Every structure is written in C-alpha cells, then in structure tokens.
Amino acid sequence: MNDAPVDSLPGIGPATLAWLKEIDISSVGDLRSIGSVEAYRRLKFMLPRRVSLNALYALEAALRGCHWLDLPQDVKSALQQQAKMIDESFRRGAAARCAIS
C-alpha cells in the first residue's frame, strides 16, 4: 500500500494530487512518512491563499481512510491548533522578511 499512488487514498482529487506532487509527495508512503500536518505546512507555504484548513482535514482523513467530515472532533481540534501555529509562523516569517532594520 505504501507504494500506491497518493491519489488512491480517499479524498485526494486531481488538484490536491498536483499540489502534493509539487512538494514531492507521490505515494501513500511519502504522505505517511511526513504526515498530514507537515504536508499541509509545505502546501500552505507554497500556496498560502489557496490551501485552507480543509486541506489539512482532507489529508488526515485520507491517511485514516475516511471522509474529512467523519474525523472525530478531538482530531479536528488538534489539527486546528496545528494549522493555527503554522499560519502564525507564516505571518511572522513574512513580517520578519519585510522589517526595516
């Protein structure tokens, strides 16, 4: 199963597949090895305005073999916290790059 293409997972459609390929994730094993949160972080930094919390839910649900709406609330809450930290890090990074010394 780890060698299977990542789009063999439920909920991974053509757009998500293309995004994942851009961050060198092409197999189920690739996604499993870095996890949904790290994949989301990479996607968010690559496409900040296009990648939303729903992408993180979808990636986690795909790894669990379910639809993102079926993720338990405690899992969604934990993912929300992770996404918030990633978003804050992204904003701090942009601010730091634009700061005048």
C-alpha positions in Angstrom: 0.0 0.0 0.0 2.9 2.4 0.7 3.9 2.3 -3.0 0.4 3.1 -4.1 -0.1 6.5 -5.7 -1.3 9.1 -3.3 -4.5 9.6 -5.3 -5.5 6.1 -4.4 -6.4 7.5 -1.0 -10.0 8.7 -0.5 -10.5 12.4 -1.0 -7.3 13.1 -2.9 -8.5 14.5 -6.2 -6.7 16.0 -9.2 -6.0 19.4 -7.7 -4.6 18.0 -4.4 -2.6 15.4 -6.3 -1.0 18.1 -8.4 -0.2 20.2 -5.2 1.3 17.1 -3.5 3.5 16.3 -6.5 4.9 19.8 -6.3 6.1 19.1 -2.8 7.5 15.6 -3.8 4.7 13.5 -2.4 3.6 11.0 -5.0 2.9 7.8 -3.0 0.9 6.8 0.1 4.2 6.1 1.8 5.5 9.6 1.1 2.5 11.1 2.7 2.5 8.7 5.6 6.2 9.3 6.3 5.8 13.1 6.6 2.2 13.1 7.9 -0.7 15.4 7.2 0.5 18.3 9.3 3.9 18.6 7.6 2.3 18.1 4.1 -0.2 20.9 5.0 2.7 23.1 6.2 4.6 22.7 2.9 1.4 23.3 0.8 0.5 26.3 2.9 3.9 27.9 2.3 3.7 27.1 -1.4 0.1 28.3 -1.9 -0.8 30.4 1.1 -4.1 31.7 -0.3 -5.3 28.5 -1.9 -4.6 26.0 0.9 -7.1 26.0 3.8 -7.8 24.1 6.9 -10.0 21.8 4.8 -6.9 20.6 3.0 -5.4 19.6 6.4 -8.6 17.8 7.3 -8.6 16.0 3.9 -5.0 14.9 4.2 -5.5 13.5 7.7 -8.8 11.8 6.7 -7.1 10.3 3.6 -4.5 8.7 5.8 -7.2 7.4 8.0 -9.3 6.1 5.1 -12.3 8.2 5.8 -14.1 11.4 4.7 -12.9 14.6 6.4 -16.4 15.2 7.8 -16.1 11.9 9.7 -12.9 12.9 11.6 -13.6 12.9 15.3 -13.9 16.3 16.9 -10.9 15.9 19.0 -8.8 15.2 15.9 -10.2 18.3 14.2 -9.4 20.4 17.3 -5.8 19.2 17.3 -5.5 19.8 13.6 -6.9 23.3 14.1 -4.3 24.1 16.7 -1.5 22.8 14.3 -2.9 24.9 11.5 -3.0 28.0 13.7 0.6 27.6 14.7 1.6 27.1 11.0 -0.4 30.2 10.0 1.2 32.3 12.8 4.6 31.1 11.8 3.9 32.0 8.2 2.8 35.5 9.1 5.8 36.1 11.4 8.1 34.9 8.7 6.7 37.3 6.2 6.8 40.2 8.7 10.4 39.4 9.5 11.4 39.4 5.8 9.8 42.9 5.4 11.1 44.5 8.6 13.3 47.6 8.2 16.5 47.3 10.3 
